[in-house]
Amino acid sequence: MISPKLRNTALLVAGCYFMENLDSTIVTTAVPAMSRALQVSSVQMGLIVTAYMVTLAVFIPISGWLAEKFGTRLIFLSAIAIFTLASLACALSPNLGTLVAARVLQGFGGAMMVPVGRVVVIKHTEKRDLLKIMSYLVWPGLISPAIAPLAGGLIITYASWEYLFLINLPLGIAGFIAAWKLIGDETESAPSRLDVTGVALTGIGVGGLTYAAHVLADTGVPWSKGLLLTAVFLAVSIFAVRHLLTVSNPIVELRILSIPTFRSSQLGSSLYWMMVGSAPFMLTLLFQNVFGWSPTLAGGIVLFIFIGNIGIKPATTFLINRFGFRRVLIVSTAIGALTMILNGLITPAVPIVLIALLTLISGIVRSTALTAYTTIAYSDISPENTRHANALASTMQNLAAAFGIASATVALRAGEPIARWATGSSGGSGAYTVSFFILGIIALLATLEAVRLDPAAGSALRRKQPGKSLNNAN
């Protein structure tokens, strides 16, 4: 039985997730207009998305240590305050450099905000209620992407890009007041010594690889420079992994991947998140830069991805209870990969209704897959490992989404010569076709991982009576 306080706390964390998702998604529709306003390329503007996501990934592990050191209440309240003030700084940014710096600060606030709150909720949730509490945590957060593309288009069309960030101010203030009332200071064990080396190696490796991806995507920079940077930061990342596996108290506990369900969920979801994170970014660029659509129309079509997210959500628990995690993941990831490949084949001549239907279907399967991944990840996690599992899962999720966008921009650059070689055409749509195909193949790798999953995986979380859907409470 979920207590009212636990339910309200879960909804508070979901509200923070709403704000975090809104901030990462709303700018995708506005990328072309913002690039013109700040006099930079659309590829360069992708940095404001990936800088935010990579900062989340880099600092999420530290959030758990900070919560143990200074208390959950202080860290959670500070996170909301930092995120809100950073949103104001974004709106006041005069150039791309300042905006990216403000986005990094936002990422730091988000890194402490959602993971710390999620740990509080999961720690007080019994296994039999995990699917239900996950619906509280995940479902409201999907509302933000549902309104973000269209809202971003309307703001860009009828106002200015600064308002994309100013809308966070009332949300942040409301969240701070709610957190002040709901979040208490829990007694934590004395934190272990901070793994400074792990923090440094992980941050340099992860951040460097994303930066290298943007260098590769920049048509004004030679391929050789981007490839050299990639090799250097890949080596740093390998050293980071080796360090994390050998020290007694690593900042990221990789040894928890020895749990089969957790390992499979993280590998599969990371591959799938690369596709999920890049789809809105790629589609809005395609619709505006190639099809010539307005930001409002582009945002309205992308909206159908997230309508599908929300529309299927009341049925996701029933589907998992009825068919099991493995079957749901196989079908969802396979259809998701297919929709990504089909995105590469659409042209301005395709009826808008069919394009909207395709985006709707992709939204449905991404919602079922991500709910299954998020829930099964904790099916075999003991209470003492909850913080480590949450930190690693949140890090990999945000990192995969960031790399998805970075990979998409690299594929756009490589796609033009590949398309020209394959078809003899020099049209701009060819680069998008290649990019969507590459991302679709990445999603298919998630399907292969789902096939390898134990058919009984996560059975302890499933209700025996499929008619009793946990989401009925929503």
N, C-alpha and C positions, 0 to 999 in steps of 0.2 A: 504493500500500500504506500503510495507516494504522498507524503505530507504536504499540506498547502505551502509551507515555507520552502520546501525543496522544489515544488512545482514553480513557485514564483521566482526562486533563484535561477532555475533553469531557463525561465522566460527572460530574466534579466540578461543572462549570458547570451541567449538567443538574440536579444536586442542589440547587444554589443557586436555579435556576429553579423546582424543586419547592417549596422553602421560600418563595420569593417568591409563587408562585401560591397556595400553601396559605393564606398570610396574607391575600391579597386575596379568596379565594373562601370561606373557612370562615365569615367573618362574615355572609355573605348570608343563610344560614339562620337566624342568630341575631338578625337586625335587630329583629324584633318584640319578642323577649324583652329584648334590650338596651335598646330604647327605653323599655320599662316600668321596667327597673331604674334607668336614669339619668333617668327622668321627662322624656323628650323624645318628639317624634313620630317615626314611622317615616321620614318624609321627611327630617327633620333627621339621623337616623342614617345616611342615605345619604351624608352628608358624610364619614364615616369611611372609606368606600370610595373616593370620588372624591378626597379630600384625599391619600390614599396614591398613587393612580394619577397624579394631576396632578403631585405632587412628583417622581415617577419621570420623567415627561415633561420637566419643567423642568430637572432636574439631570443627566439622561443625557448631554446634549452636553458638560457640564463634565467628566464622568468621563474622557473621552478626553484632554482637556487636562491633567487632574490626573495621569493615568497617564504622559503624556509628561514632565511636570514632575518628578514624584517617584518614578516607577518603577512598573511593573505590579504587582510583588510587594507593595509597601507599600500601594498603593491597594486591591488586592483583599483583603488581609488586614484592612485597616482597615474596609472595607465590611462584611465578615462580622461583625466585632466590633460595629460601630455598629448593624447590623440586629438582632443578638441582644440587645444591651442595650436597644434601643428596644422590643423585644417585652416585656421585663420591665417597662419603664415603662408600656406599654399595660395590662398586667395590674394594675398598681398605681394606675391612674388613678381618681380619685374622682368625676369629672364629665366631661361631653361635651367641654368645652373642653380639658381636660388630655389626654383621649384623642386628640383630633384633633391636638394638638401632638406627641404621641408617635408618631402615625401618620405625620406629616410627617417626623419623624426616621427612622422606618423607611423611608419612601420615599427619603430621601437615601441611606441605606445600600444599598438595592436598586438605586438609580440607578447606583451605582459597581460593584456586585457582578456582576450578570449581563452588562451590556454589555462591561466590561473583560475578563471571562473569555471572552466570545464572540469578541472581536477576536483574542485570543491563539490560539484554536482555528482560526478561519477563515484567519488569516494563514499558518498552517502546513499548510493543506489544499489539495491540488491540485484543479483543476476537476472532474476525473473522479471524485473521491471526495466531492464536495460533497453530493450527495443522501444518501450513507451517513452522513456526519458530521452532517448536519442531523437524521437520524433519532435519532442519539445525543443531540443537543442538545434536540430537541423532545419525543420520545416519553416519556422518563422524567418530564419536567415535567408531562405530562398526568395522571400518577398522582395528583398532589395534588388537582386538581379532582375526580377520580374518587371520592376518599374524603372530600373536604371537606364537601359538603352533609350527608351522613349523619352524619359525625363531629361536625359542628357541632350538628346536632339532638340527638345523644346527649349531648353535653357540656352543652347548655342544659337538657336534660330531667333529667339525673341529677347534674349538678354545677353550675357557675356559669360565666358568660361569661369570667371572667378566665383560665380554662384554655384558651380559644381561642388565647391568645397565649403562655402558658407552655410549650406544646408545642414552640415554636420554640427553646427553650433547648438541649435536647440535640442538635437538628439543627444549630444554629449552632456548637456546640462541636466536633461531629464534622467539619463543613465547614471550620472553621478549622484543625484538625489536618491534614486532607488537603491543604488549600491550602499549608500551611507546607512540606509535603514535595514537592508537585508544581509549584508556580508559581515560576519563576525570575525574576530581574531581567533583562529583555531590554534591550539597548542601543537607546535611542530617540534620534532626532534632537532637537536643541534645540527646545522648543516655541515656537510663535509667541506674540506678545503676546496676552494674554487680551482677548477682545472684551467688555469690561465693559458697553458700551452695548447690545450684542446680548443679553447675559445679562439685563440689567435689562428691556429692552423685551419680550423673549420671556417672561420670568417673569411680568411684570405682565399682559401680554396673555392668556396661556394661563390663568394662575391666576384672573385677573379674570373671564374668560368662564365658567369653571366655577362660580365663586362666583355670578355673575349668574344662571346656570341654576338654582342652588339657591334664590335669592331668588324667581325666577319660580315655582318649585315650591312655595313656602311659601304656603299658603292665607291666612295671617294678614298677608301683605304685599301692597299694591296692585300690580296688573299694571304700572302706569306706572313704578314704581320699578325693577322688574326689567328692563323694556324700556330704560329710560334707562341703567342700568348696562351692559346688553348693548351698546348703541350706543357708549358710552364705551370699553369694553375692546376692542370690535371695531376701533375707530379706532386704538387702541394696537397691536393685532396687525397692522394694515395698515402702520403705521410700522415695526414690527419686520421684516416681510417686505421692505419697501423697503430698510431698512438692511442686512439680510443679503445682499441681492442686489448691493449696491454696494461694500461694504468688501472689502479684499483678503484678510483672514483672519477670516471670520465664525465665530461660535461654532457655528452650524449652516450647513453648506454646501448651500444650496438649489440651486446651479447643477448639482449632480450629477443633478438631476431631468431634465436634458436627455437622459440615457440612456433610450431608450424603454422597455425592459423594467423598469428600476428605477422610472420614473415611473408606469407602468401598475400595477405591483405595489403601490406605495404608495397610489395613489388607490383602487384596488379593495379592498385589504386594510383601509384606513382605514374605508371605508364598511361593509365586512363586520364589522370588529371592533366597530363601534358596536352592531350587532345581537348579536354574540357576547358582548360584555361585559355587556350589559343583560339577557340572557335568564335566567340563574340568579337575578338580583336580582328581576326581575319575577315569575317563576314562584313563588318562595318567598313573596313578598308575597301573590300571588293565592291560593295554596293555604292560607295561614294566615289572612289577613285576610278573604277572601271565602268560601272553601270551609269554613273552620273546622277545618282539619287541624292535627294536632300538628306541632311542629318536626321530630320524627323521621320522620313519614310524608312531610312535605313534602321533607325532605332525601333520603329514600329514592327518591322519584320523580325529583327533579332529578338524582340520581345516574346515571340512565340516559343523560342527555346525555353524561356523561363516560365511561360504559361504552362508548358508541358511539365516542367519541374513541379509546379504547385498542384496542377490538376491530378497527377497520378499519386501524389503523396498520401492521400487517405487510403490508397490500396496497397502501398508498398509492404506494410507489415503482413497483410493477408497473403500477398504473393510469396513472401519469404516463409511464412508459416505453412503455406500449402505446398510449395515446390522446393523449398530449401535454398540455402545460400548459393550453393554451387550452380544449380540450374538457372537461378535468377541472374547470377553474374555472367554465365556463359551467353545467355540470350541478350542481355542488356549490352554487354561490351561488343558483341558481334554486330548488333544492329547499330550501335553507336559508331563503329568503324565504317559500316556501310554508308551511313548518312554523311560522314565526313568525306568519303570518296565521291559521293554524289554531289556534294557541294562544289567539288572541282569541275563538275560537268555542266552546271547551270550557266545560262547566258541571259542577257537582257530580254531575249525572245521568249523565255520560259514564263508562263503565266505566274503572276505574283501569288495566286492562290496555291499553286503547287510548291512554290518556294516556301511559303508560310507553313504548309503542311509538312514539308521536309524538316524545317526547323522545330516544329511542334513535336514530331516523332523523336528527334534527337534529344529534345528536352525531357521527354518521358523516360527514355532509357538511361539518360545520365542520372536522373533522380533515383531510379530504382537501384542502379549500380552503386552510386555513392552512399546511399542509405545502407545497403548491404555491406559495403566495405567498412564504413564507419562503425557499424555494430559488431561485426564478426571480429574486428581487430581486438576487442576487449573480452572476447568470449572465454579465453583461457588465461587471462591476466590476473595474477593474485593482487590483493589490495596493496601490498607493499611495493609492487612494481607499477602501480597505476600512474604515478607521476612520470616515471621513465618512459612508459609506453605512450602517454599523452604527449610528452615533449617530442619524442621521435616521430610519432604519427603526424603531429602538427607541422613539424619541420619538413618532413618529406612531402606533405601535401602542398605547402606553400612553395617549396622549392620546385616541385614538379610543374606546378602551374606557371611559375616564373620561367622555367626552362622551356615550357611549351610555347610561350610567346616569343622568347628569344630564338628558339628553333624555327618558329614560323617566319621570323624576319630573315634569318639566314637562308631558309628555303626560298623565300621570295627573291633574294638576290641570285641564288643558284638556279632558280626555276626558269628565269628568262632565257639563258643560253641553252638549257636543257630542252625547253619547249621549242625554241628556234631550231635546234638540231633534230628534234623528233618530228616536228610538223612543217618546218620551213616558214612558219609565221612569226612575225615580230610583235604581235599584239600583246598588250599588257596582261590580258587574261590568262595567258599561258603560264606565267609565273605563279599565279594563284592556283591553277589546276595542279601543278607539280607540288606545291606546298600542301594542298588539301590531301593529295594522294599520300604524301610522306606521313602526315599526321594520322591518316586513316590506317596505315600500316602499323604505326606505333600502337594505336588502339587495338589492333588485332593481336599484338603481342600480349596485351592484357587478357584477351580471350584464351590464348594458349595457357596462360598461367591459371586461369579459372578452371580449365579442363583438368589441370593437375591437382586441383583442390580435392581433399577427401570428401566424398559425398555426405558423410556424417558431420562435417565441420559445422560448428555452431549449433548443433542440435539441442544443446542445453538451454539455448536462448529462445527456442521456438515453442509456441503454445501447442498443445496436443489437439485443441479444438480450433481449426482454422477459421471457423465462423466468428470467433471472438477476436476481432481485429483490435490490436492495441491502439491503433490510430483513431478508433471511434471516440476516444476521449478528446480528440481535437476537433 
